[in-house]
């Protein structure tokens, strides 16, 4: 047992789960700390991936167009168990936030997503980087989705 600033800490075990969208691991606490931190209201056991990359300035508009096509297909198909948002920053950096349920996300199965990812490296100055993501807080940040 550790003591930090007079507070006793029990050893914890962290379980990691594989995410097929790039190796993101969802951390879950087991042992004495399990259940100590309740989930946020409405939070599910969805796997979260954040992907960040920067496009060449002359390719940013094309990248955005390809992403908009993915959202059009998502709107038409409405796959269950998927949440997806993309942000474009002023320096042509793109941030993709993906949440998916189950073993495999439906996103890679979309034809428009295959087209988008097929040429991503040609459009990038900085290659896509996959990061772990855990929601710390959310106050009405992203409501119901819309397609372009």
C-alpha positions as CSV (number, residue, x, y, z in Angstrom):
1,X,0.0,0.0,0.0
2,X,1.3,3.4,-1.0
3,X,0.9,6.7,0.9
4,X,0.7,9.9,-1.0
5,X,0.3,13.1,1.0
6,X,-1.2,11.1,3.9
7,X,-3.7,9.3,1.8
8,X,-3.4,5.5,1.5
9,X,-3.5,4.2,-2.0
10,X,-4.2,0.5,-2.8
11,X,-2.4,-1.1,-5.6
12,X,-4.5,-1.2,-8.8
13,X,-4.5,-3.4,-11.9
14,X,-5.2,-1.9,-15.2
15,X,-6.8,-4.0,-18.0
16,X,-6.2,-3.0,-21.6
17,X,-8.6,-3.8,-24.4
18,X,-7.5,-3.9,-28.1
19,X,-9.2,-1.5,-30.5
20,X,-9.2,-2.5,-34.1
21,X,-9.0,1.2,-35.2
22,X,-5.4,1.6,-34.5
23,X,-4.4,-0.1,-31.2
24,X,-6.2,2.3,-28.8
25,X,-6.5,0.7,-25.4
26,X,-9.4,1.5,-23.1
27,X,-8.2,1.4,-19.6
28,X,-10.3,-0.2,-16.9
29,X,-9.4,-0.4,-13.3
30,X,-9.8,-3.6,-11.4
31,X,-8.9,-4.4,-7.8
32,X,-9.7,-2.2,-4.8
33,X,-10.2,1.0,-6.8
34,X,-12.7,-0.6,-9.2
35,X,-16.0,1.2,-8.9
36,X,-14.5,4.1,-6.9
37,X,-14.9,6.4,-9.8
38,X,-18.4,6.1,-11.3
39,X,-18.9,6.5,-15.0
40,X,-20.3,9.8,-16.3
41,X,-24.1,9.6,-16.8
42,X,-24.8,8.1,-20.2
43,X,-21.2,6.8,-20.7
44,X,-21.0,3.4,-22.2
45,X,-18.1,1.0,-22.7
46,X,-17.4,2.4,-26.1
47,X,-13.8,2.4,-27.3
48,X,-12.4,5.8,-28.1
49,X,-9.7,6.7,-30.6
50,X,-8.3,10.1,-31.5
51,X,-6.4,10.4,-34.7
52,X,-4.3,13.5,-35.4
53,X,-2.5,14.5,-38.6
54,X,-1.6,17.6,-40.6
55,X,-2.3,17.9,-44.3
56,X,-0.3,19.7,-47.0
57,X,-1.9,23.2,-47.4
58,X,-2.8,22.5,-51.0
59,X,-4.5,19.2,-50.0
60,X,-6.5,20.3,-47.0
61,X,-9.6,21.1,-49.1
62,X,-9.5,17.7,-50.8
63,X,-9.1,16.0,-47.4
64,X,-12.1,17.9,-46.1
65,X,-14.1,16.9,-49.2
66,X,-13.3,13.2,-48.7
67,X,-14.3,13.4,-45.0
68,X,-17.6,15.1,-45.9
69,X,-18.2,12.1,-48.2
70,X,-17.7,9.7,-45.3
71,X,-20.3,11.7,-43.3
72,X,-22.8,11.6,-46.2
73,X,-22.4,7.8,-46.3
74,X,-22.7,7.5,-42.5
75,X,-25.9,9.6,-42.7
76,X,-27.4,7.3,-45.4
77,X,-26.4,4.0,-43.6
78,X,-26.7,5.0,-39.9
79,X,-24.5,2.3,-38.5
80,X,-25.3,1.3,-34.9
81,X,-22.6,1.5,-32.3
82,X,-20.5,4.3,-33.9
83,X,-19.9,8.0,-33.0
84,X,-17.6,10.0,-35.2
85,X,-16.5,13.6,-35.3
86,X,-13.8,15.4,-37.2
87,X,-12.3,18.8,-36.4
88,X,-10.2,20.9,-38.8
89,X,-7.8,23.3,-37.1
90,X,-6.5,26.6,-38.6
91,X,-3.1,25.1,-39.5
92,X,-4.8,22.2,-41.6
93,X,-4.4,19.7,-38.7
94,X,-7.3,17.3,-38.6
95,X,-8.6,15.6,-35.4
96,X,-10.8,12.5,-35.8
97,X,-12.6,11.3,-32.7
98,X,-14.1,7.8,-33.1
99,X,-16.2,5.9,-30.5
100,X,-17.3,2.4,-31.3
101,X,-19.0,-0.5,-29.6
102,X,-18.1,-4.1,-30.0
103,X,-15.1,-5.9,-31.4
104,X,-14.9,-4.1,-34.7
105,X,-16.0,-0.6,-35.8
106,X,-18.2,-0.3,-38.9
107,X,-16.2,2.8,-40.1
108,X,-13.5,0.9,-42.1
109,X,-16.2,-1.0,-44.0
110,X,-17.6,2.2,-45.6
111,X,-16.6,2.7,-49.3
112,X,-16.0,6.4,-48.8
113,X,-13.8,5.7,-45.8
114,X,-11.7,3.3,-47.9
115,X,-11.3,6.0,-50.5
116,X,-10.4,8.5,-47.8
117,X,-7.8,6.3,-46.1
118,X,-6.4,4.9,-49.4
119,X,-4.6,8.2,-50.2
120,X,-4.2,9.8,-46.8
121,X,-0.4,9.6,-46.7
122,X,-0.2,11.5,-50.0
123,X,-2.1,14.4,-48.4
124,X,-0.2,14.5,-45.2
125,X,2.7,16.6,-43.9
126,X,2.5,14.7,-40.6
127,X,1.4,11.1,-40.6
128,X,-1.7,10.1,-38.7
129,X,-1.0,9.4,-35.0
130,X,-3.4,7.3,-32.9
131,X,-3.9,8.3,-29.3
132,X,-5.7,6.9,-26.2
133,X,-8.7,8.9,-25.2
134,X,-10.7,9.0,-22.0
135,X,-13.4,11.5,-21.5
136,X,-12.6,13.7,-18.5
137,X,-15.7,15.9,-18.9
138,X,-18.3,16.9,-21.5
139,X,-20.7,19.7,-21.2
140,X,-22.9,19.9,-24.3
141,X,-19.8,19.8,-26.5
142,X,-21.1,17.8,-29.4
143,X,-24.9,17.3,-29.7
144,X,-26.7,15.2,-32.2
145,X,-24.7,14.7,-35.3
146,X,-25.3,16.3,-38.7
147,X,-24.0,15.6,-42.1
148,X,-22.5,18.3,-44.3
